[in-house]
């Protein structure tokens, strides 16, 4: 029990970070219009970032919902990091 309380931030970041791969993969596949798994390891960020902020539109009916969920996920991830750094 002591280990859990000593490492609560590590546990929170690990637990919240697990779905990142799924959210980011789905978002990137829509943005770059591919189903290839290698898009997840390629260092493309410009179009992805523009799409996240709404500068680039994607012709997929689910895109706005996926972008919203991915954005909320990232905001909570950033909030966790800010709270951790403030302690």
C-alpha positions, 0 to 999 in steps of 0.5 A: 500500500505504501508503494502505491501512495509513493508512486501514485503519479506514476500509476496515474500517468501510466493508466491515463497513457494507455489509451493514447495509442488507440486515440492517436492511431485512429486520429492519425489514420483519418488525417493522413487517410491511410489504414497502414499501421506504420503511420503511428511510428512516422514522425509526421506532426504538422498536418496532425497538429493543424487537424487537431486545431481545426485548420485542416478538415478531413472528409470523414463523417466521424472525424469531428467526434474523434477530434473532440475525444482526442482533444479532451483526452490530451487536455486531461493529460496536460492537466495531470502533468500541470498538477504534478509539476505544481506539487 
